[in-house]
Amino acid sequence: MNKLLSLLVVATLSFFTHASDYQEGKHYVKVHELPVDSPEVREYFSFYCGHCYKFEVMAKSIKKNLPENVTFVKNHVDFLPGASQKMQSLLSRALITAQELNVAESQIAAIFKYIHVHRAVFTSVKDVRNVFILNGIDGDKFDQVLNSEKVTKKVEEMKNNQDTLAKSGDLRSVPSIVVNGKYMVVGHGHSHDHGSSEENVEQEYNDLVKYLLTLK
């Protein structure tokens, strides 16, 4: 984990040893409950968000350390200021397309890199298509899946989740982690004054997520 990511996560958590020390309102909050079919940890993020790009290390760690019966879900949002609403919506569709093509991890990395490393700007579906092609996806297959009814439905579901939490005032920034549609990890602006190593930062975040999975 790089130093900047470590500082970001430290700003999110106050470090405790025992699960009983986690406090509602300090370490997590209840949000407008969303229905979930099975246990899940959902990350609300945007490809245009620099913090989300840096948080990818932690997101992968959370996913890796979840119990087998828990799904990690990435939920792209389209409300970031300064970015085209049209392109934000298109990248939501691109995310689902990558998942349907079973190349989510590589394509997520490629899209983040396009924006935050190459400093390139998506202006059309052609730009997004080219990123997929450069990473080994057949263009015709991309077109077919991108415009499929299945992808459209999943994008609508993702958008509904975002809008519900945004309208209730629970989702104001990204990245945000929501557990089982009920509990959101919150930030507190703590400084790095607990003597925790970068490895412990990662462990503490994972421990909090696992604790929230136990709540009813």
N, C-alpha and C positions, 0 to 999 in steps of 0.2 A: 504494500500500500504506500503510495507516495505521501510526502509530508503534507501537501495541501489537502488531500483527501482526509488524512488523519485529523487535521484541524477542523474540517467540516463536520466529521462525525463527533469529535469531542464537543463541538458546539451543540450537538443534538442530545447528548446524554450526560447525565451525572452518574458516576460509577459507583456501583454497589455490589456486594458479594452475594447477598441473599435475595431471592425472589420476593420475599415479604417486604423488602425495602422499596420496591417499585410503587410509585404513587400516581393515582389518577389526577390529572391536572398538571402534573410536573413531568412525568416521563411519558405519559400517553393520555389521550382524551377519547371519550366516546363520540362517535360521529353519527350522522343520520344513517340509520342502518340500511344496508343494501342486501338484498337476498343473495345467498351463495348456495350453490348446489353441493359443494364439498369444501373441506377446509382449504383455505387459500391465504397467501400473502400477496397483496397487489401493490405494485409500484406505479404511482402516477408520475409520469415524466414527460419531457419533451426533448426531441432531438436538437432543438434550438437552445436548450438550456445548458450553459457551461457547467453548472454544478451537477447536473444530471450526467453529463459526460464523465466527470471525475468520480461520480458516485457509482459508476459501472463496476468498479472493483468490489465495492461493498455489496452491490446488488447480486453479483455472481457468487459472493461468499454466502449471502443469505440463502440463495437458491440451493447451493451445494450442501448446506448444513440443515435443511429442513427435513422433518420426518418424512418417511416414504409416502404417507397418505396425504401430504400437503402439497398443493400446487403453487408455484410461483408464477404470477401473471404480470406482464408489463402492459400498462394502460396509457397509451399516448394521449396527450391533451392538445387542445388547439386554441388556448386562450392567451398565449404569450404575446405581450405587446411588442411591436417592432418587427414582427414576422408576418408574412402574408397568411391571412386566414385560409386562403385557397391551398397554399402549399402545406400548411400545418395539417389540414384535413387530408391532403394527398399522402403525407408521410404517415398518418394514422393508417391509411389503406395499405401503404407499402409495408408497414409492420406486420399486419395480418397476412399479407401476401407472402412475406418471408416465412412466417410461421407455417402457412399452408404448404409451402415448398420445402419445409424442413431444413431451412438454411437461416433460421432466425439469428443465431449467435453471430455468424459471419457477416450477415447483412446489416445487423444493428451496428456492429463495429465499423463497417464500411460507411454507413450513413453519418455516424458521429464523426468519423475521420474526415469525410468530405467537407463537413461544416466547420469543425473546430481545429483541424490540422491543416487542411489545404485552403481553408478560408474561402471555399467556393460557395456559390449561391444557387440553390434550386430555383428554377424559373418555370419549369414545365414538367409534365409527366415524362417527356423525353429524357430530361436530365436524370430523373430517378431510374428510368429504364436502363440508361447507360451504366449506372452504378451496378445494377444487378447483372448486366451482361459482362461487365469487366470482372465480376466476381463469379463467373461461370454459369450464369442462368440463361437459358435460351430465351431470346426476346419474345418469340411467339407464345411460349409457355407463360412468361411473365404477363403478357397482355391478357391471356385467357383467364388466369387466376385473379389478377388485379380487378377485372371487370365482372367476376363471377357473383352470383347471388349470395353464395355462402360468405364471401368476403364482405359484401355490402351489409349483410345481417350482423356480422361480428363487429364491424366498424360502428354500426348504429348502437349496439349494446355497449361498446366501449365509450361512445359519446354520451349515452344516457347515464352511465356511471359517473362520468366527469361532471355532467351538468347537474345531477342530483346533489352531489357534494358541494359543488360551487354555489348553487342557489341557496343551500342551507348555511353557507358561510364556513363550512368545514375544510374545503379545499381552496387554499389561497395561494399556494406556492408549490413548486416542485424542486427536487424530488420529494414525494410524500409516500410513506409506507402505511398501508391500511391492512389490518389483520381481520380475516373473517367478516369483512364488510361492517365491522363494528368499532374497531379500535385503531387510532392513528398514533404513530410515534411522533412526539413533538420536540421542538428545539428549545433550548433555554439560554444559549449564549454563554455557557460555562467556559472558562479558560482552562488551559491544560495544566491544572494545579493538583491533580490527583496522583501523579507519579505513574500513570499507566503507560505502558509501551504501546507501540502501534498494533502489535498483536493482540494486546488486551482490549484496545479500542474495538477491534473487529469482533472479539469474543463477547464483549459486553453488549454490543448491538445485537448480535445473534441471540444472546441469552434473553434480552428483552423481547425480541420477536417470538421466541419460543414460549416465554411466559405468557404473552398475550394470546397465544394459541390455546392455552389452558383455560382462559376465561370464558364464562358462559354469556 
